Amino acid sequence: MSKNYYDAADLKKFGKITEWNEELGNKFFDYYGKVFEEGALTAREKSLIALAVAHTEQCPYCIDAYTKDGLQRGITKEQMMEAIHVGAAIKSGATLVHGVQMMNKVNKLEM
């Protein structure tokens, strides 16, 4: 039997983070709840953003949660995949643009 490092059942335990520091845990959940309220962005748009970020952060719990949430909000699998590609493009671009920093350093050291 193979056991994964991440246990899907742990996602249901997320609310328990308040047990070891109730004040900060509650503040986090208050903030989290506010962030996902309808505002300038719809809850559907926020769910799609969250799914893309979940992939760039490589959080399996978030991927599971926001895949399910997105489907419940009518986000299609094609929209999900496109959002993931947007996240991947930004992540790879951010990595590559730091190559300019390396190039600048090489140029200084070669002087």
URJOJO-V759604 format. One record per pair of residues at least 24 apart in sequence whose ideal C-beta (glycine too) atoms are under 10 Angstrom apart, sorted by the first residue. I is the first residue (numbers start at 1). J is the second residue. Records with the same first field share a line. If there is no record, write none. Layout:
I: J + J
//
This chain:
4: 60
5: 60
6: 59 + 60 + 61 + 64
7: 60 + 61
8: 60 + 61 + 64
10: 60 + 61
11: 60 + 61 + 62 + 64 + 65 + 68
12: 61
13: 61
14: 61 + 65
36: 69
42: 73
43: 69 + 73
44: 69 + 70 + 72 + 73 + 74 + 75 + 79
45: 73 + 75 + 83
46: 73
47: 71 + 72 + 73 + 74 + 75 + 80 + 83
48: 73 + 75 + 79 + 80 + 82 + 83 + 84 + 86
49: 83 + 86 + 87
50: 83
51: 75 + 79 + 80 + 81 + 83 + 84 + 87
52: 80 + 82 + 83 + 84 + 85 + 86 + 87 + 88 + 90 + 91
53: 83 + 87 + 90 + 91
54: 84 + 87
55: 80 + 83 + 84 + 85 + 86 + 87 + 88 + 91
56: 84 + 86 + 87 + 88 + 90 + 91 + 92 + 94
57: 87 + 91
58: 91
//
